[in-house]
């Protein structure tokens, strides 16, 4: 088995093995603290964040469960509900991107600070993803980007047609369903199957789920 110091430091790898407590066998790439799959996953997460953040703005006013907007007594205008979970997810994305962007700016002499927008910071971190993947904090970087991305995906209104159920999510403790577009599509190519709670399946998890279906 590979020496633990040469293994990928993202918990995504340990989840893929179904046992977060034991060392996994996926080696980190040369000069990196992440394996190739996890490094490509974090780049995909960064590329997806601006679009997810933009789409989530429309979800702020969508009542959970389709409940109608409430009116204040004596007022003619309905009170537009603000979904706190969406608001918190949007704030987390900005905070996480800002924190990692600040690390790059502080440590990389030629790195000019990006504008404090999700699109600018995500693009900035994407350009420095190789440098971040070589840092001791690489695993935390990959995990935080995956968590921020999953948080926004979880709040998206689910597609209503064209989905095939693959069964329950394989993430420990998750009971959400995994769906797959019947005709594939860009979402599948970019991130793979996603459960309705926002967990993105690794290729190994996807194969295991398909074999058990």
C-alpha positions in Angstrom: 0.0 0.0 0.0 1.2 3.6 -0.7 2.8 5.5 2.1 0.2 7.8 3.7 2.4 10.9 3.0 2.0 10.2 -0.7 -1.7 9.9 -0.7 -4.4 12.4 -1.7 -5.3 14.6 1.3 -8.9 15.3 0.2 -11.7 13.5 2.2 -13.4 12.9 -1.2 -11.0 10.0 -1.7 -11.7 8.4 1.6 -15.5 8.7 0.9 -14.9 6.9 -2.4 -13.6 3.9 -0.5 -16.6 4.0 1.8 -14.6 4.3 5.0 -13.5 7.8 6.0 -11.4 6.4 8.9 -9.0 4.2 7.0 -6.2 5.3 4.6 -7.1 5.1 1.0 -4.9 4.0 -1.9 -5.2 6.8 -4.4 -1.8 8.5 -4.8 -1.3 12.2 -5.0 0.1 13.5 -8.3 3.8 14.3 -8.4 4.4 17.7 -6.8 0.8 17.8 -5.5 -1.2 16.9 -2.3 -4.2 15.8 -4.4 -4.8 12.9 -6.8 -5.7 13.7 -10.4 -9.4 13.0 -9.8 -9.7 15.4 -6.9 -7.6 18.1 -8.5 -9.8 18.0 -11.6 -12.9 18.0 -9.3 -11.9 21.2 -7.5 -11.2 22.9 -10.9 -14.7 21.9 -12.0 -16.2 23.1 -8.7 -14.5 26.5 -9.2 -15.8 26.7 -12.8 -19.3 25.9 -11.6 -19.5 28.3 -8.7 -20.2 31.6 -10.6 -23.2 30.0 -12.4 -24.6 28.4 -9.2 -24.2 31.6 -7.3 -26.0 33.5 -10.0 -28.8 31.0 -10.2 -29.2 30.9 -6.4 -30.3 34.6 -6.4 -33.6 33.5 -7.9 -34.0 30.8 -5.2 -33.8 33.4 -2.4 -37.4 34.3 -2.8 -38.8 30.8 -3.6 -40.7 29.6 -0.6 -39.6 26.1 0.7 -42.3 23.6 -0.2 -44.1 26.0 -2.5 -45.8 27.9 0.4 -47.5 31.2 -0.7 -45.9 34.5 0.3 -47.4 36.0 3.4 -48.9 39.4 3.8 -48.4 41.8 6.7 -51.7 42.9 8.2 -52.7 46.3 6.9 -50.3 46.1 4.0 -51.1 45.7 0.3 -47.7 44.1 -0.5 -46.8 40.5 0.1 -43.8 39.8 2.3 -41.3 38.1 0.0 -39.8 35.2 2.0 -36.0 35.0 2.0 -34.7 31.4 2.3 -32.1 31.6 5.0 -30.4 28.4 3.8 -29.8 30.0 0.3 -28.6 33.2 1.9 -26.2 31.3 4.1 -24.9 29.2 1.2 -24.2 32.4 -0.9 -22.4 33.9 2.1 -20.3 30.8 2.6 -19.2 30.8 -1.1 -18.0 34.4 -0.9 -16.3 33.8 2.5 -14.5 30.7 1.3 -13.4 32.2 -2.0 -12.2 35.3 -0.3 -10.2 33.4 2.3 -8.3 31.2 -0.3 -7.8 34.2 -2.6 -6.2 36.1 0.3 -3.8 33.2 0.9 -2.7 33.2 -2.7 -2.2 37.0 -2.8 -0.2 36.9 0.5 2.0 34.0 -0.7 2.4 34.5 -4.5 4.3 37.7 -5.2 3.0 38.2 -8.8 -0.7 37.5 -7.8 -2.8 40.7 -8.0 -5.9 40.6 -5.8 -9.0 39.7 -7.7 -12.2 41.7 -7.6 -14.4 40.6 -4.7 -17.0 38.9 -6.9 -17.6 35.2 -7.1 -16.8 35.1 -10.8 -13.5 36.9 -10.4 -12.3 35.0 -7.3 -13.3 31.6 -8.7 -11.4 32.4 -11.9 -8.4 33.6 -9.9 -8.3 30.4 -7.8 -8.7 28.3 -10.9 -5.6 29.9 -12.3 -3.7 29.1 -9.1 -5.2 25.6 -8.5 -1.9 23.9 -9.2 -0.1 26.0 -6.6 -2.9 25.4 -4.1 -2.9 21.7 -4.8 0.8 21.5 -3.8 0.1 23.3 -0.4 -0.2 21.4 2.9 -3.8 22.8 3.0 -4.7 21.3 -0.4 -7.1 18.7 1.1 -9.0 21.4 3.0 -9.1 23.6 -0.1 -10.6 20.8 -2.2 -13.1 19.9 0.6 -14.2 23.5 1.2 -14.8 24.1 -2.5 -16.8 20.8 -2.8 -18.9 21.7 0.3 -19.6 25.3 -1.0 -20.6 24.0 -4.4 -22.8 21.2 -2.9 -24.5 23.8 -0.7 -25.7 25.9 -3.6 -26.6 22.8 -5.7 -28.8 21.6 -2.8 -30.9 24.7 -2.9 -31.5 24.6 -6.7 -35.1 23.8 -7.8 -34.9 20.1 -8.9 -35.4 19.4 -12.6 -38.9 17.9 -13.2 -38.4 15.8 -16.3 -35.9 13.7 -18.1 -34.3 12.0 -15.0 -33.6 8.4 -14.1 -33.3 7.4 -10.5 -30.1 5.5 -9.6 -31.2 4.8 -6.0 -30.1 6.2 -2.7 -26.9 8.2 -2.2 -23.8 6.3 -1.1 -22.6 9.1 1.1 -22.6 7.9 4.8 -25.7 9.1 6.5 -27.3 10.5 3.4 -30.8 9.2 2.4 -31.3 11.4 -0.6 -31.8 10.0 -4.1 -29.3 10.1 -7.0 -30.7 11.0 -10.4 -29.1 10.9 -13.8 -30.3 12.8 -16.9 -31.7 10.3 -19.4 -29.9 12.0 -22.3 -26.7 12.9 -20.4 -26.0 16.6 -20.8 -23.5 19.2 -19.8 -24.2 18.9 -16.1 -23.4 15.2 -16.1 -20.2 15.8 -18.1 -19.0 18.6 -15.8 -19.7 17.1 -12.4 -21.2 13.6 -12.7 -24.3 12.3 -10.9 -25.5 14.4 -8.0 -27.9 13.4 -5.2 -30.7 15.8 -4.3 -28.8 16.8 -1.1 -25.9 18.0 -3.3 -23.3 15.2 -3.0 -21.4 14.7 -6.2 -20.5 11.0 -6.8 -17.0 10.0 -7.6 -16.5 7.6 -10.6 -16.0 4.7 -8.2 -19.2 5.5 -6.3 -21.1 5.9 -9.6 -20.0 2.5 -10.9 -20.9 0.8 -7.6 -24.3 2.4 -7.6 -25.0 1.4 -11.2 -23.9 -2.2 -10.5 -26.2 -2.4 -7.5 -29.2 -0.9 -9.4 
